[in-house]
Amino acid sequence: LDFDPDDIAVTIGRPAAEIHSLARELNCDLIAIASHGRHGWSRLLGSTANAVLHGTPCDIMVGRFPES
């Protein structure tokens, strides 16, 4: 992948809250996130992906993260 280093954001805090905040700040149209949930309800979505899903100001695309 080619990307501009200026397009990278590093934040500290709760992942879902930081993703919500950055999505609002950047006026994002889409958030892409990988999931590898393994327990209970989070089998469908990981806990972070599920937390991002609720309260996000834009669309979300969740892909499955392959287990190694």
C-alpha positions as a printed NumPy array, in Angstrom:
array([[  0.   ,   0.   ,   0.   ],
       [  1.148,   3.502,  -0.789],
       [  0.073,   6.141,   1.682],
       [  1.101,   9.593,   2.749],
       [  2.623,   9.608,   6.272],
       [  0.674,  12.831,   6.893],
       [ -2.523,  10.752,   6.657],
       [ -1.64 ,   8.696,   9.739],
       [ -3.206,   9.575,  13.091],
       [ -1.966,   8.172,  16.389],
       [ -4.125,   8.79 ,  19.439],
       [ -4.14 ,   7.562,  23.026],
       [ -7.31 ,   6.54 ,  24.821],
       [-10.24 ,   4.18 ,  24.484],
       [-10.17 ,   2.968,  20.855],
       [-13.879,   3.454,  20.102],
       [-13.982,   6.938,  21.627],
       [-10.836,   7.971,  19.75 ],
       [-12.188,   6.611,  16.452],
       [-15.504,   8.452,  16.986],
       [-13.675,  11.69 ,  17.767],
       [-11.319,  11.432,  14.79 ],
       [-14.173,  10.527,  12.416],
       [-16.059,  13.667,  13.471],
       [-12.931,  15.836,  13.27 ],
       [-12.098,  14.607,   9.756],
       [-15.746,  14.525,   8.618],
       [-15.309,  10.902,   7.484],
       [-17.759,   9.17 ,   5.169],
       [-16.638,   5.628,   6.003],
       [-14.715,   3.786,   8.708],
       [-13.195,   0.401,   7.792],
       [-12.351,  -1.854,  10.736],
       [-11.311,  -5.487,  11.088],
       [-12.879,  -7.817,  13.624],
       [-11.831, -11.121,  15.149],
       [-14.397, -11.482,  17.939],
       [-14.264, -14.759,  19.803],
       [-16.576, -14.632,  22.859],
       [-20.367, -14.581,  23.11 ],
       [-22.005, -11.657,  21.301],
       [-18.566, -10.48 ,  20.257],
       [-18.298, -13.614,  18.084],
       [-20.183, -11.593,  15.511],
       [-18.147,  -8.434,  16.132],
       [-15.127,  -7.89 ,  18.326],
       [-15.707,  -5.668,  21.347],
       [-13.885,  -2.701,  19.771],
       [-15.676,  -3.084,  16.42 ],
       [-18.996,  -3.322,  18.27 ],
       [-18.201,  -0.211,  20.325],
       [-17.222,   1.715,  17.169],
       [-20.474,   0.653,  15.514],
       [-22.522,   2.408,  18.195],
       [-22.203,   6.179,  18.073],
       [-20.236,   6.574,  14.851],
       [-21.202,   9.591,  12.737],
       [-20.713,   7.741,   9.41 ],
       [-20.98 ,   4.345,   7.727],
       [-18.845,   1.444,   8.919],
       [-17.439,  -1.491,   6.958],
       [-16.357,  -4.427,   9.13 ],
       [-14.167,  -7.161,   7.69 ],
       [-13.139, -10.401,   9.3  ],
       [ -9.574, -10.546,  10.583],
       [ -8.141, -13.979,   9.796],
       [ -7.001, -15.973,  12.813],
       [ -3.42 , -17.148,  12.652]])
